[in-house]
């Protein structure tokens, strides 16, 4: 790598127009995958978030924690069950989810950002009644002679309303909000919510300039395995129809398109395995994933 002064200056100048573009704007980042479990990637992520805040951009972090939940459940002798990629969450499992997401993982991320020089504050959707949720109803369609089936996922929820006033207050006071995807029902019931969905909804409510979803893939790939750097919503519909996009990428792109429809300027699926992926995606010409635009 060429570390000459001219090369360093060129890198800084490449970032300048992006810093000017995003100054004062909100960037919602869904933090998960390898970036959450690899110590070197954890450190690079924390420094990225602190740098964004330092130059006047407002990052909001929404995190998952599926592997950590699974590990603790295993330690207490409780088996994890999944239906269509969603963890069946009974009352005992919900207690573990709240301990891991709202306690262990959330505070680890807060501490990590603070150690990098930031001022992070940890929240769950229960704080300030930020995320109001309801029980998710999963219906499996009838197949052949088999009738349709309603599957009870327990305390798995979907977002009905977000009051982001506490997030805005923290942003304005130079803090970095770090949000665990736990919602609360109108009757006080706690719900485990998919972190991608919460990030997408938060981007909508905050009128975020960008939504970044960190994954363990390079982005959206075509059938030949080549990265698709830019997609429109029509492109996505076509790629879903021909089977190119399937599996776990479907809900991520649904979140991205929902955020765009609600006013976000763009959303990106980025490779969280790349050091400093957030900075590379936001502040360089090349980026490290797939950008979805309206």
C-alpha positions in Angstrom: 0.0 0.0 0.0 1.3 3.5 -0.9 1.4 5.6 2.3 3.0 8.6 0.7 1.7 12.1 1.7 0.1 12.6 -1.7 -1.8 9.3 -1.4 -3.0 10.1 2.1 -4.1 13.6 0.9 -6.0 12.0 -2.1 -7.9 9.7 0.3 -8.9 12.6 2.6 -10.0 14.7 -0.4 -12.1 11.8 -1.8 -13.9 11.7 1.6 -14.6 15.5 1.7 -17.6 15.7 -0.6 -19.3 12.8 1.2 -18.7 14.4 4.6 -20.3 17.6 3.3 -23.2 15.6 1.8 -24.0 13.8 5.1 -23.2 16.5 7.6 -26.0 16.9 10.0 -27.9 13.9 8.5 -28.8 10.6 10.2 -27.3 7.3 9.1 -28.9 4.2 10.5 -26.6 1.2 10.7 -27.8 -2.4 11.4 -24.8 -4.0 13.2 -24.5 -7.8 13.0 -22.7 -10.9 11.6 -19.0 -11.3 11.8 -18.5 -7.6 12.5 -20.1 -8.3 15.9 -18.0 -11.3 16.8 -14.5 -10.7 15.4 -12.4 -8.5 17.8 -10.6 -6.6 15.0 -13.8 -5.9 13.1 -15.5 -4.8 16.4 -12.7 -2.2 16.8 -12.9 -1.0 13.3 -16.7 -0.6 13.4 -16.5 1.4 16.7 -13.9 3.7 15.3 -16.0 4.2 12.1 -19.0 5.2 14.1 -17.0 7.6 16.3 -15.4 9.2 13.2 -18.8 9.8 11.6 -20.1 11.5 14.7 -16.9 13.6 15.0 -17.3 15.0 11.5 -20.9 16.0 12.1 -22.8 12.9 10.8 -25.4 11.3 13.2 -25.0 7.5 13.3 -27.8 5.4 14.9 -26.8 1.8 15.6 -29.4 -1.0 15.7 -27.9 -4.4 16.6 -28.9 -8.1 16.6 -27.4 -10.9 18.7 -28.8 -14.2 17.5 -25.6 -16.2 18.1 -25.2 -14.8 21.6 -28.8 -15.7 22.5 -28.3 -19.2 21.1 -25.1 -19.7 23.2 -26.8 -18.7 26.4 -29.8 -20.8 25.8 -27.5 -23.8 25.2 -25.6 -23.1 28.4 -28.9 -23.3 30.4 -29.9 -26.4 28.6 -32.7 -24.9 26.4 -32.9 -25.9 22.8 -33.4 -23.2 20.1 -36.2 -23.8 17.6 -36.6 -21.8 14.4 -39.5 -21.4 11.9 -38.8 -19.7 8.6 -35.6 -18.2 10.1 -37.4 -16.8 13.2 -36.6 -18.0 16.7 -39.6 -19.4 18.5 -39.7 -17.3 21.7 -41.6 -18.6 24.7 -41.6 -16.7 28.0 -38.4 -18.2 29.3 -36.6 -17.6 26.0 -37.9 -14.0 26.0 -36.2 -13.5 29.4 -32.9 -14.7 27.9 -33.4 -12.5 24.8 -33.8 -9.4 27.0 -30.8 -10.3 29.1 -28.6 -10.8 26.1 -29.8 -8.1 23.7 -30.7 -5.4 26.3 -27.9 -6.2 28.7 -24.9 -8.1 27.6 -24.6 -7.3 23.8 -26.0 -3.7 24.0 -23.6 -2.7 26.8 -20.7 -4.4 25.0 -21.3 -2.2 21.9 -21.8 0.9 24.0 -18.5 0.3 25.9 -16.7 -0.5 22.6 -17.8 2.9 21.0 -17.0 4.8 24.2 -13.5 3.2 24.4 -13.0 4.4 20.8 -13.7 8.0 22.0 -17.4 8.2 21.4 -20.4 8.9 23.7 -22.8 6.0 23.2 -26.0 5.4 25.1 -27.7 2.0 25.1 -31.5 1.7 24.6 -34.1 -1.0 24.1 -37.5 -0.4 22.4 -39.0 -0.3 25.9 -37.1 2.9 26.9 -39.5 5.8 26.5 -42.0 3.4 24.8 -39.8 3.8 21.8 -40.9 0.6 19.9 -44.6 -0.4 20.2 -45.1 -3.9 18.9 -47.7 -6.6 18.5 -47.5 -10.4 18.3 -46.4 -11.6 14.8 -48.9 -13.9 13.2 -47.2 -16.4 10.9 -49.5 -18.2 8.5 -48.3 -21.0 6.3 -50.2 -21.3 3.1 -52.2 -24.4 2.2 -50.2 -27.0 0.2 -52.2 -29.6 -1.7 -54.7 -31.2 0.6 -53.2 -29.7 3.7 -55.0 -26.7 5.1 -53.3 -23.3 5.9 -51.7 -23.2 9.3 -51.2 -20.5 11.9 -47.9 -20.9 13.7 -47.4 -19.6 17.2 -43.9 -18.0 17.5 -44.5 -16.9 21.1 -43.0 -13.5 21.9 -41.9 -12.7 18.3 -43.2 -9.3 17.4 -43.7 -6.8 14.6 -43.4 -3.1 14.8 -46.6 -1.1 15.0 -45.3 2.3 16.0 -41.9 4.0 16.7 -41.6 7.1 18.8 -38.0 8.2 18.0 -38.1 11.4 20.1 -35.5 10.0 22.6 -33.2 9.1 19.7 -33.5 12.6 18.2 -32.8 14.1 21.7 -29.6 12.0 22.0 -28.5 12.9 18.4 -28.8 16.6 19.1 -26.8 16.3 22.3 -23.8 14.6 20.6 -24.6 11.1 21.8 -24.7 7.9 19.7 -27.8 5.8 20.3 -27.3 2.0 20.3 -30.7 0.2 20.1 -31.6 -3.4 21.0 -34.6 -4.7 19.0 -36.9 -5.4 21.8 -40.4 -4.0 21.6 -43.3 -3.7 24.0 -47.0 -4.3 23.5 -49.8 -1.9 24.6 -50.4 -4.5 27.5 -46.8 -4.4 28.5 -45.8 -7.7 26.9 -42.2 -7.8 25.6 -41.4 -8.9 22.1 -38.3 -10.0 20.2 -38.1 -8.3 16.8 -35.9 -8.8 13.8 -33.1 -6.3 14.0 -33.2 -5.6 10.2 -36.8 -4.7 10.5 -36.2 -2.4 13.4 -33.3 -0.7 11.5 -35.5 -0.2 8.5 -38.4 1.3 10.5 -36.0 3.5 12.5 -34.6 4.8 9.2 -38.1 5.6 8.0 -39.1 7.5 11.2 -35.9 9.4 11.4 -36.0 10.3 7.7 -32.5 8.9 7.5 -30.2 9.8 4.6 -28.8 6.3 4.5 -29.6 2.8 5.8 -26.7 0.4 6.1 -27.3 -3.3 6.7 -24.1 -5.2 7.6 -24.1 -8.8 6.5 -21.7 -11.7 6.0 -21.9 -11.5 2.2 -20.3 -9.1 -0.3 -23.8 -7.7 -1.1 -26.4 -8.9 -3.6 -25.0 -11.2 -6.2 -26.3 -12.2 -9.6 -26.6 -15.9 -10.7 -23.0 -15.9 -11.7 -21.9 -14.7 -8.3 -20.9 -11.2 -9.4 -21.7 -8.3 -7.1 -24.6 -6.0 -8.2 -23.4 -2.6 -7.0 -26.5 -0.6 -7.6 -30.2 -1.9 -7.7 -33.4 0.0 -8.2 -36.6 -1.3 -6.7 -37.7 -2.6 -10.1 -34.4 -4.5 -10.4 -35.2 -6.2 -7.1 -38.7 -7.2 -8.2 -37.2 -8.8 -11.3 -34.4 -10.6 -9.5 -36.9 -12.0 -6.9 -39.2 -13.1 -9.7 -36.4 -15.1 -11.5 -35.1 -16.6 -8.3 -31.8 -14.7 -8.2 -32.6 -13.2 -4.8 -33.9 -15.6 -2.2 -33.5 -16.8 1.4 -32.1 -14.5 4.0 -31.5 -11.6 1.5 -35.2 -11.2 0.9 -36.1 -9.6 4.3 -33.0 -7.4 4.1 -34.1 -6.0 0.7 -37.7 -5.7 1.9 -36.4 -3.5 4.8 -34.3 -1.5 2.3 -37.2 -0.9 -0.1 -39.6 0.0 2.7 -37.2 2.6 4.0 -36.8 4.1 0.6 -40.6 4.2 0.1 -40.9 6.1 3.4 -38.3 8.8 2.4 -34.8 7.4 3.1 -32.5 8.5 0.2 -30.7 5.1 -0.2 -30.1 1.8 1.5 -27.1 -0.5 1.2 -26.4 -4.1 2.0 -22.7 -4.1 2.9 -20.0 -6.6 3.7 -19.4 -6.4 7.4 -16.4 -8.7 7.1 -14.4 -5.9 5.5 -12.5 -3.7 8.0 -14.0 -0.2 8.2 -16.9 -1.2 5.9 -19.0 1.7 7.1 -16.5 4.3 6.2 -15.7 2.7 2.9 -19.4 2.6 2.0 -20.2 6.1 3.0 -17.0 8.2 2.4 -15.4 6.6 -0.7 -16.3 6.4 -4.4 -16.1 2.6 -4.5 -18.2 1.3 -1.5 -18.3 -2.3 -0.3 -21.7 -3.6 -1.1 -25.0 -3.2 -3.0 -26.8 0.2 -2.9 -30.5 0.2 -3.4 -31.9 3.4 -4.8 -35.4 4.6 -5.6 
